[in-house]
Amino acid sequence: MKIEYLQKLKESQKLRDIEWGLCYDNPYYWMTTWAYTLDSHDPENPIKTFPEKEYIKILVDLWLTKPLLLIPKTRQLMMSWIFTALYLWDTQFHVGRLSFFQSKKADDADDLVKRAKFIYDHEPRFLKRYYENGSFHDLICNPQHGGQHTQGKFVLPQIYSEIRGIPEGGDIIRGYAASGIFEDEMAFQPESSDAYTAAKPTLSSIGRFTGVSTAEDSTFFDDMVYDLIDI
């Protein structure tokens, strides 16, 4: 973003409000303008926004329109970062969201929550707001812990929105009216079938389920991707 525009943003509350609205309406714009990732393979410029790539725009559009989305991935395409960011956008800009990040182990799921917190921490303050009763109010993440990372949780209590990082299986998801479920490396979760079964009531209402994984033959994820089972 050009320095001249950043200076105008700094000087104009109206322009900051407009920018907030652009991010609210368009997650791809938000990702490529304000959402910073951490690239450990780039020692000179590790902190950077998402690149403006056509495949990322396509994935964003698919995520917005397809409540059930399964993506076989390869390395270096930022898939985990992309969907972590999209669920963060949904959580941050909407009221009453409850999303689950699920991996085989709790620590792996917490790593996804940490990514969401990293993106959030590097956003400008004017985006960390919510609009209610005709005015903007500040958002505070994890206020009970001084805004610091909390194991497996990213909480915005003012708007009743939350992300939880959980290990594989359906027991934790079952019984919750989740807004969304993101399963990372789904093919390597032996209990992914149970998790999906537990998530189906959410999908039948207004929620979304996103499964991403490196390809692995003869798995539940593989069967779902190639329509080999009735889902």
N, C-alpha and C positions, 0 to 999 in steps of 0.2 A: 504494500500500500504506500502511495506517495506521501512524502513528508508534509507536503502542502495540505493534503486532505486531513492527515492526522492533527495538524495544527488547528484546522477549522473545527474538527471534532472537539478538541480540547476547549475551544472558545465558545462553542454553541451548544446549549442544552437541547434546543430544538433539533439540531442535526444528530445529536446522540440518540434522541428519542426515535428519529426516523431510522437510524441505523439498527436500533433494537428491533423495530418493526420488520425491517428487511430480513434479519436473522430469524425472527419468529416465523415468518412466512416461507423461508427458503433454507432448509438445512444445508444444501450444497453451498450456497453463498456463505453461510456461517462457517462451514468447515474450511473453505478455501480462503477465507478472509481473517477469521479470528481464532480458529481452533488449532492449537499448537500441539504437535506430536514430539516424541523424543526418539531420534534416530541414532542408535548406538553405533551404527556403521559409518557415520559421518562425523569424525572428530572435529572438523573445522566449523560445522554448522549443524549441531545435533538437534536444536530446537527450531522447528519450522512448521508452518501451516500445511494443511493437505495440499498437494499439487493439483492444479487444474487439469485433470485427466478425464477423457471421455468415459473410460470404464468406471470411474468413480461416480460420475454423474448418472450413468446407467444404473449402477447399484443403488444409488440413493432413490432414483425414481421407482425401481422395483420394490425397494423396502417400503416406500410410502404407499404403494398400491397393492402389494401382495401380502396378505396376513401370514401366509406360510411361505417361507423362502429358504431354500437349501442351496448352499454354494460350495462346491468342491474347490479347494484353493491350492495355489502353489505359493512358494516363498516369495518374498520381496514385493508382494502386491498390497500389503498393509491391510489385509482383510480384518484382522482382529481390531486394529485401530479404527477402521472405517465404521464397523458396527458398534463398537464401544462408543464412538462419537455420536452416532445416530440415536442410540438409546439415551445418552446423556442429553442431547438436544431435546428429545421427547420429555425427559424428566425435568429439565430446567425451564422449558418454556410452556409447560402445561400443568394444570392443577390436578392433583389426585392420581398421579402415576405410581405404579408399583411394578418395577421390572426386576427380573432375576438374571444374573450372569452365572452360568453354570459350566463348570469344568470337572474333569475327573476328580481332582483334589481341591479341597477348600483353599489352599494357598494359591493354586493356579487361578481360581475364580477371583480371589482377592487381588491378584495381579491385574485383572481386568478392571476391577473397581479402582485400583490405584491409577490406571491409565485415565479413567474418567475424571478422577480428582486432579490429575496433572493438567488435563485440558482445561478444566474449570478454573484451576488456580492461575493459569496463564491468560485467561480472558480479561479484558478491561472491566473495570468496576461497573461501567454503565450497562453492561450486558447482564450483570448479576443482580437483576431486578425483576419484579413482577408487577403487572398492572392490575389494579383493583380499585373500584369505586372512583374511577376518573383520575387516578394518579398512580405514579410509580412508587414502589417501596423496595428497600434493599432485601436481597436474599442473603441468608447466612447458612453455610453448609456445616453440618455436624456441630451445631452450637454447644452441645453438652460436652464436647471435647475441644473446645477452643478453636474450632475450625480445622483441626488436624485430622489426618487420615484415621479412620476407625476400621478395625478388621472386618472386612466383608460388608461394610455399610457406607452408603453415600446418601445423606438425608438432608432434605430441604423442608423443614417442618412448617414454614410459613405457607407453603402451597401444598402441603400434605403429599409430597412426592419423594420417592425413595428408590434406590438401587440396592439390591442385596446380592452378594457373591456367595454361592452355595456349591457344595460338592455334588457329584452325580446322584441320580436316583429321583424317584417321584414323590417321596414322603414329604419333603419340605414344600414343594409346589402345591401338592394336593391340599385343597381346602382354602387356597387363596384365590381371589379374583385378580389375577395378575394382568397388568396392561401389556406386558411383553416379556418374552423369554429369549435370551441369547445363549445358545449352546456353542461353545468353542471347542474345536477338535472333537466333534460329536462322534465320529467313527471310532474313537479310542475310549469311549465311555461304554463299558459293558452294560450299564443300566439305562442306556439312552432310550430304549423302548418304553421303560417304565416312566421316564421323565416326559416323553411325548404323550403317553396315555394320560398322565396326570394333567398335562397342559391342554388337552382337547376341549374341556369346557370353556377355557379362556378363549380359544380360537373360535368357538361357536358363537361368542358374543362380540366383543369389540377389540380383543387383544391380538397380538402378533407373536409368531414363533419364528426365530431365525436360527438355522443350523449351519455352521461353517466347519469345514474339516479338510485336512489333507486326505486325499483319496486312500481308501483301504478296502480291498475286496471282501465280500462275504460278511458285511456288517449291516446293521439296521439302517445306518445312514446311507450306505451304498444302495440298499434295496429301495429306500424312499426316493433317492435321487433318480433312479431309473424305473420308477413305477412298478416295482416287482411285488409290492404288497399293497393292500387296500388301506389307505390312510384317511 
